[in-house]
Amino acid sequence: MKNRFILSIGLMLLLNPLLSKRLEPTKVNSVLHNGKEYSINHSKIGTILVRDKDSKKEKIVTVYTIDYDPNLEKDIQDVFIKSIKIYNQSLLIQNERGVLYEMNLETYEVKKIGK
């Protein structure tokens, strides 16, 4: 009985760091529209990479920023983009918290449109 208790405590101590880390963000497929590719890079949270397929020029558009609390672990505060799709002449962007943004494909202006 004592050995089982010690083994249980040991396993909890070993697994605790693994359980406290968040899972990898969802893979989001890029979207092609009018010769431009729209994609995300999870290492630059809250941004869209726009790449012109012909000229290969790139532009990074900030959709949202995160105000991190220095008293909390950074990785648990991260909010990743979970989906992008074209709708009319806009790119609709949704993050993990369900917040929806609209990016104008001509001006790259971004506005929050809902939760």
C-alpha positions, 0 to 999 in steps of 0.5 A, a space after each residue: 500500500 505504501 509503495 502504491 502511494 509513493 508511486 502515485 505521488 511520483 507519477 503526479 510530480 512527473 506528469 504535472 508539467 505536462 498537464 499544465 502546458 496547453 495543447 498545440 494550436 489548431 492547424 489553420 489552412 491558408 486561403 487563396 483569393 485573387 492571387 493572394 495567399 492568406 495564412 497564419 503563423 502561430 509564432 506571431 499570435 493574432 496576425 495574418 500573413 498576406 503573400 502575393 503569389 506573383 511578386 512574392 511580396 509579403 505583408 503582415 497584418 495585425 488582427 489583435 494583440 494580447 495584453 499579457 499579465 506578467 503574473 501569469 504564465 504566458 502560454 496560458 494567455 495565448 489566444 490563437 487564430 482558429 479559422 480564416 475564410 473568404 466572405 465577399 471581399 473580406 477575410 473572416 478571422 475567428 480566434 479560440 475565444 470565439 471573437 470574430 474579426 473582418 479584414 478588408 481585402 483591399 485596405 487590410 483594415 481589420 475590425 472586430 465584428 462579434 463574439 
